[in-house]
Structure formats: structure tokens, C-alpha cells
């Protein structure tokens, strides 16, 4: 799993937490707490609700997925959803039309999407860590390196989202530092796991 959860935390508990967070987002964004209710807020909340329903459907159909995906993908999807919902609650201005149209936000979302893909794709020539020209890894160690890369890519994406409204120099510095940490971290771990 990209986001490791305590073992005693069941999938049902994570689903309930995600639902509660979405409920809090609805309460915070509607007229119950704000006067400035508008159509974009409603659209964002409806999209978040549709995404949660989709994740719950995927969780219900998880028995038809391969073993590794069956146990790890639904909690990861719910954790990603919860991260976005917490962002919506704490930082709602990120989900305005002006911010969503910014390339900085798109950059963060792309990195977060890549994190999810990198963690679960099998060895392939497109997605995941490709170090075979320098380092030879067993399939198990390749999965471990991909998981580390996914976790660090998630950090890059979150860093991009958090600094999207800041000046271009702060955003650029965040992107550079987190991406450099991603590359260095992956190279160090891969070289230690090399055969």
C-alpha cells in the first residue's frame, strides 16, 4: 500500500472515515457554514461524491481483482480520496475555477495519478522505475522500489498542490526539491537492493 495503515484499521473503518470527511466537506461548503455558496462548490462536492461512490463500487468488486490489488488498492484509493477531501476542507480555495485552471494544480494532480499507477503496475516499459540499464533488480525488489517511488511521487504531488497558490519561485523550488529527493531516494534504495 502506498499509504500504510495500522493493521487493526479495517477497510470498513476507512470507508466510514472517508464518508465522514465528505460529510464535513459538504457541511463546510454549503450554506450551513458559509454565505458564499455557488454552483462551482456544488459541482466540486458532487464530483467528490461520485468519486467516493466509484471507489466504494471498486471496493465491493475487489474480489475479482488479482490478490495484490484485492487487499491494497481499495484502501489506497480511499486514503487518496481522504487526502483530497481533507485538502478540500482545509484549503477550499484550491478548488476554485481560477486555481483548477492553473498548470500548477494540473502538475500536482499528474504526480498524484502517477503515484497510484507506479505502485500497482507490473513490470512494463512505460510506467514505474526503469533502472535496468544500471541496476538489476529481482521482481520483488522492483516492486519495492516502485512502491517507494510511488510514495515519494505522492509527496511531490501534494507539495505541488499545497504551493500552487504561492509564487512561481516557491512552487518551482518545491517541485525541484521534492523531485530531486524522489530521484535520489529511489537510486539509493535501488542500489542497496541490487542483485
N, C-alpha and C positions, 0 to 999 in steps of 0.2 A: 504494500500500500504506500502511496506517496505520502499521505499524512497518517503517521502511525497513531492508532487509537489505543487506549488502555484495553487489555484483553477482556475485562469484565463488562465493557460497553457493548451492548448488543446492537444489531442492525436496527431493530425496532426503536431503541433509545435514540439512535442517531436520526432516524426518521422523525421522531417526535420533536427532537431539538430543532431540526430543520423547519418543521411546521410551525413551531412556536416562534422562531425567528421571523418567518414570513408573516405571521400574525402581528408581531410587533412592528414590522415594516409597514404593513397595511395601516395599523393604528397611527403610526407616526406620520405617514404621508397623507392621510385623509383629514377631513375637517375636524376630527376629534382632537388633533393636536396642532394643526396649522390652519391659518386662514387662507393661505395661497395655494389652494387645491386647483390643479389644472389637468388637462387631457393627457399631457406627457407623463405626469406622475401616474395616472391611471393606466396608461399603456405600459409603462415600466413594471408596475405591480402585476398587471395581467400577464406580461411575459415571464416574470419570475414565477407566478403561479403555474403557468403552463409548463415551465421547465421542471418545477418540482413534481408535477403530475407525471411528466415523461420519465423522470428519474425513478419515481415510485413504480411505474409500469415496468421499467427495465429491471428494477429490484425484484418484482414479482415474477418476471420471466427469467431470472438469473439461473434457474436450474437447467436451462437449455444451453447455457454458455459453457466453455471449457472450464475445467476445475479451477485454474488460477484466477480467471475472470469472475467466476461464480462467487468467490469469497471476498475478493478485493475490490472489484470495480464498483459495486453499489455503494459501499461506504465511502470510497474516494469521491464518487460523483456527489454524494450528499455533503461531504466535507467541503468540496469546491463550491457547491451551492451555498452552504452556510457561510463560507468566507465572503462570497459576493453579497449575501444578504446582510451580513454584518457591515460590509462596506456601504451598502445602501442605507442602512440605519444610521451609521456614524458620519457618513460623508455623502449625503444625498445630492449635493451639487455636482458630483461626478457624473450623475445620470441625467443631466440637463441636455437639451438638444445641442447647445454650443459645445459642451465637453465631449459628447458622444461623436461629434463630427471631427474632433481633433485627431490627427495621426498618432499623437502620444498615447491616447486611450487605446487605439487600434493596436499599437505596438504591444502594450501590456496584455491585451486580450489574446493576441497571437502567441505570445510567450506562454501564457497560461494554457492555451489549447495544445501547444507543443509539449508542455509538461505532461499532460494527460496521455497524449499519443506515445511519447517516449517511454513511459512506464509500462505500457501494455503491448506494444507491437513486438512480434517475434523478430528475429534477426532478418534484416532486409537491406537493400541497397539505398533506401531513401531516408527513412526516419530512424533516429536513435544515434548512439555514439558510434562513429566509424573510425577505429584506430588500427585496423588490421594491417595497414602498411607499416606501422611502427611497433605495435604490441599485439601479441597473440593471446586471446582470452578464450577460456572454455565457455560453453553456452551458459552455464550457471553464473560465472563471473561476468559475462557480458550483460546478463540480466541485472546483476548487482550494480554495475557501472551505469546502465541505463536508468535504474531507479534513482541513483544518486544524481544523475544529470536531470532527471525529471524534478526532483526536489529542489535543486538549485535553479532550474528554469522557472519553477513556480515562484521562487524568491525574486527572480529578475522581473517576472510579470507583475507581481504585487508591487515591487519597487516602482515600476513604470506607472502603474495606476495611481499610487499614492502621490507621486511627484508630477502627475500630468498637469495640474493647475499651477505648478511652480514655473519659475523662469526656465527658458530653454537650457541655460547653462547647468542648473541644478538637475534637470531631467537628464541631460546628456551625461553629467558626471555619475548620476545614479545608474544609468544604463551601462556606462563603461565599467564602473567598479564591480557591479553585480555580474556582468558578463565575463569580466576577467576572472572573478572568483569562481564562476562556473567552469571556465576552461581550465584553470589551474587545479581546482579541486578534482575534476574528472581525470586529468592527466596524472596527478599524484596517486589517486586511488587505483587507476587502471595499471599504472606501472608497478604498484605493490601486488596487484592480483595477477600480473602477467605470468604465463607459464614458462 
